[in-house]
């Protein structure tokens, strides 16, 4: 029995990137022998074992044979006769098909070291086309490694385009699609993920509602420099969903209202299609509803200002309010309309004012059924005083 470190752990080690997870492949063994050594089997489709001490994953070397459409339609051969090269050949990219022995020696049968040197994302073999998930994986690796200068091989991009046109992407489960999507949002360059999907035709298959405008990508890129939180990056990306290519700024409120309703409907469809987490979807919807108001806060009355705060649930959820401000900042910094936005803005000051009231004292001797309205009216009074007499404060 021989054991090798494989996959992303070897790749990231060679690139000098920190990695938390390590995967191992075992050559010349079988399930019974592994369990005799204290390993615990956890894999359902093929034998994967947890190390009795470290808890790291050890998989028996295997080959795969496609039996139908989709990401999971494979038969696996885990015979003890499967070689290391056999196992590495089934992997997606050459840079992921490098193994390291326990003695530190690298085994590289498919030129992964050369492709790391040349900063190239290239598929291992024509078997790449058998798994449609690999389209999203390559796009994710591009998002992760493009800042290091990596690009996608033209031949690999061609195969990705063929998969996208085949209809196989529609066989992927919502969970697997979102998993790749979220990992890409967490990467250094999530805009490269979207651009890659658009270039190979996968975006049209998965997200036909998305119009890849420069503003959208710039907002996503800017959000990525401000935070690593994927819900903020997602909201920046979703902000332009459903917007027409033309500028409707002078076409009246009814057009803007229709555009806003369309955006929310499309965001809801996308949430359902990919099981987008609620915190991501809610933040995106709130940004869609309110971000344009942020650049004209001084034009708004007390009721409008308080309504924004109430819609954001900012008093109870200040962290959501801060995320909302971050998305607005990203959008404003990349807008062609020179939006005048300051993170320390009027709405932030108004939130401080309405948050710092003694509700118990205010409601003393007040009928319980009128409590909410009493509090709201008092907050409106405070806001009115602030926006009409800002120099005096509260």
N, C-alpha and C positions, 0 to 999 in steps of 0.2 A: 504493500500500500504506500502510495506517495501523495503528498499534500502540497498544494500550490496556492499562493495568494493570487487572486484574479480580479479582473474588472476594474471598476472605478478606483479602488484603493491603490492599485499599481499605477494607473494613469495619473491620479492626482499626486501621488508620491513623486513621480517623474517630473511633474509640472511645478512641484513645490507648493501645492495647494493643500491646506489642512483637510483631512477627511475623518469622519467619526466612525463610519461603518466599514468593516472589512469582511469580504466574502472569500470563501475557500472552496477549492474543488479537490475531490478525492479520486485518485486513479487506482484501479485494481482492487476495489472492495465491493461489498454488498451490504444490504440493510442489516442482515443478521450479525455480520462482523462488527459493524458500526455500533450496534446496540450492546454487543458484548463488551465493547470498550467504554461504555457509559454514555454514549451519545443518545440524545432523545429525538426521535423522528417527529417532524412537524409538517412536512410537505404532503399535500394531498395528491397532486397530479404527478409528482415525481419525488424521489426520496431526498429530502433536505433534513439535516440534523443540527441540533444545537449542541455545542461543545459543553461537556459536563462542568467545566470550570469557568470559562470565559463567557459562555452563552452566545458566542459568535456562530454564524451559519456556515455549515459545511455541506456541500451538495455533491452527490455522486456524479462523476463525469457522465454526460449523456449526449445523444444525438436526437434530432427531431425530424419528424416526417409530417408534412401538412396533410390533413385529412378532410378539410372543408374550408369554408370562408371564415374570416374573422381572426381575432387575436389568440383565441384559446383552442382552436381546432387542430391539435397536434397529437401525434402518438410519440411516446418517448421510449428510447432504448437506453437503459442504465446498466447494461451488461458490464461485467468486470473487464471485458475486452476492449471497451471504448477507450481510446487514447486521449492524451491531453490535446493533441492537435485536432482530433475529432470534436472535442468539446469547444475549443476556441473558435473553430470554423463556423459554428452556429451563431456566434455573437454578431451584433449589429455593425460596429465600427472597428477598424483596425486598431485604433488607440485603446479600445476596450478589450482587445483580444491578445493582450500581453499577460504572461504569467510570471510569477517570481517564486522560485524554489525556497525551501527553508534555509538553504545555504546562501541566499541572496542572488543567485544566478537568474538572469532574465531569459525567458523563452518567448521568442517573437517570430512565429512562422509566417505571419501575414504582413510584415512591414510596418507595424505600428510605431516602432521607434523612429523610423524614417519620416512617417507622417506627423509625429509629434515635432520633430525637428523642422519640418516644412509647414507646420501649423495647418494641417489639412484634415478635414473630417471626411473619411472615405469608407464606404461599406466593404465588408470582408468578402462577400461572394454574392452571386445572383440570388441566393436563398434569402437575401435581405427583403425581397419583395413579398415573401410569404407572410410577413407579419405587418399589418397596417399600422400598428402602434409605433413602429419604428420611424414613421414620418414625424410624429410629434416628438419622439425622443431625440432625433437628430436636430430638430428645430430648437429643442431645449438645450442641447449641448452647444449649439451655436450661440444661444443667449448666455450660456455660462462662460464660454471660452472666447467669444469674439473680442473681448477686451484684451486678450492676450495675443490677438492677431490671427485667430483661426478663421478659416473660411470653409465652405462646403465644396467638395469635389463636384465638377460639372456632371460627371457620370452618376454620382449619387443623387444629385438634384434631379437628374432625368428620371431615375427610378422612382424617386419620391413623387414626381409628377404623374408617372404612370399609375402608381398606387392611388393617388388622389382622384384620377379620372376613372378608375375601375369601380368605384362605389364601395370599396372595402372599408373605407373610413366609417361608414354608417353602421358597421357591425360592432364598433367599439362601444363598450359600456360607458354610460355617463360618468361613472366613478373614475374610470381609467383616464378618460379625457380630461376631467377636472384635475386629477392628480398631476398630470403632465403640465396642465395650464398653470396650476398654483406653484409648482416647482419653478416654472419659467418666470412667473411673476416675482419670485424670490431671488432670481438670478441677477448678476450685475447689469445685464443689458436685456431686459424683457422685451424691448421694442424689436430686437432681432428675432425673437420667437415669432412675433406677429408678422414681420416682414418675410421671414422664411416660409411661413404657412401661406402667405399671399403669393409668393413667388412660385411655389410648386402647385398651387391650386387647391391646397387643403383648406384654406380659410373660406373659400367659396362653398366648399362642401360642408364645413362645420359651422361657420358663422356667416351665412350669406347676408345678414343684416349689417355687417360691419363695413363701413366705408373707410378705407385706409387713407386718411388725409394727413398731411404733414403736421397739422395742429394736433391731431390725436396722438401721433407717435412722439411729438415733442413734449406733450403734456405727460405722457407715460414716462419718457426718459427723464424729465425734470423731477417728477414724483419719486423716481428711483434714486435721485441724488439727495432727496430730502428725508427719505425713510426707507426702511426695509420691510415695513408692514405691507403685506400683500393686499389687504382690504383697501388701503389708500391707493395703491397702484392700480387695482382693479377699477376703482371708482374713476380714476383719471382716464383710464382706457375707455370706459363705458360712456363717458360724458358726451361723446359725439355720435353715439349710436342713433341712427334714424334721421340725422340731420341731412338736409338736402345739400347738394353741391353749390347751389346758388346762395347768395346772401339775402336773407329774408328780413334784415333788420328794419327795412322801411316799408314793409308790407302789412303793417297793422297788427293789433293785438290778437285778432282771431287766428292769424297764421302762426304766431308764436305759441298760442294756446294749443293749436292742433299739433304743432311740432313737439311740444312738451308731452302731450298725451301719447303721441306715437312713440316717443323715446321710452316712456314708462312701460308701455305695452311690450315693446321689443325687449327691454331689460327683463321683464317678467317671463317672457318666453325663453330667454337664454337661461335664466335662473332655473326654470323647470327642466329644460333640456339637459343641463349638465349638473343638476343638483348643487348649484352654487350655494355656499354657506350663507346663512341669513345675515350675518354681520357685513359681509361683502355686498350683498344685494341691497340691503337697506341703505348703507352709506352711499352707494352709487345712485340710488333713487333720490336721496336727499340732496346730493350735489346737483343732479339734473334739475331738481325743482327750485333750488335756491341760489346757486352760485352766481348767476347773472345779477342778482340783487346786491351782491357784495361790493360791487364797484359804484353803486349809487345809494349807499346807505343813508347819506345825508338828505336824500330826497324823500325818504320813507317816513311815515308818521309813526307814532307810538304803537298803535295797534298792529301795524305791519311788522315792526321790529320785534314785538313780543310774540307775534304769530310764528316768526322764524324760529325764535328760541324754543317755543312750545313744540313746534314740528320736529326740531332736532332733539327734543327731550334733554336740552342742554343742562338744565339745573340738576337733574338726577344723573345724567351721564356726561360729565364734563370731558371724559376721554373721547366720546364720539364728537363732541364739539371741536376738540383740538384736531381730530382727524379730518373733519370737514374743512377746517381752516387750512390744513396742509394741502388738501386737494385743490382748494380754491387758489392757493398760492402757486401751485404748479401750473394750473390753467392760465392764470393771469400773467405769469412770467413768460409764457410761450405764445400768448395771443398776438395776432397781427393787429388788433384794435387798440393796442397800448392801454390796456385796462389799468386804472389807478387803484391798486389794491395794497393795503398795508395789513400785515398780520396783527399788529396792535391797532385794531380798528374800533369803530363806534359800537359794533355789535358786541365785541368783547367787553367793552366798558359797561354797556347796558346789562350784559349777563351778570357782571359783578354786582351791579346795583340791585337787580331783582333777586339775586341769590342771598343777599345779606339782610333780609328782613326777618324779624321775629314773628313767625307765623302764629305761634301759640298766643302771644300777646295780642296780636292783631285780631284774632278770632275770639278773644275772650268776650263773653256775653253776646256772641253772634249766633243766630240760628244755624244748626248743622247743615241744613239743606242749602244754605246760601254761602257756605264756606268758600267754595271754589270761586264763585263770582266776586266775593269780597276781596279775596287775595288778588285776583286778576285786576280788578279795578284799582286797587292800591298800587300794584306794579305799574299800571298804565299812568297813574299820577306821577310816580317817581320818574318814569321814562320821559314823560312830557316836560317835567321840570328840568331834567338833564339836557334834553335836546333844545329847549328854548332858553335855558340859562346855563350853558356848559361851563362858563367861567366860575360860577359859584359852586358847582359840584352839588353834592347831595347833603 
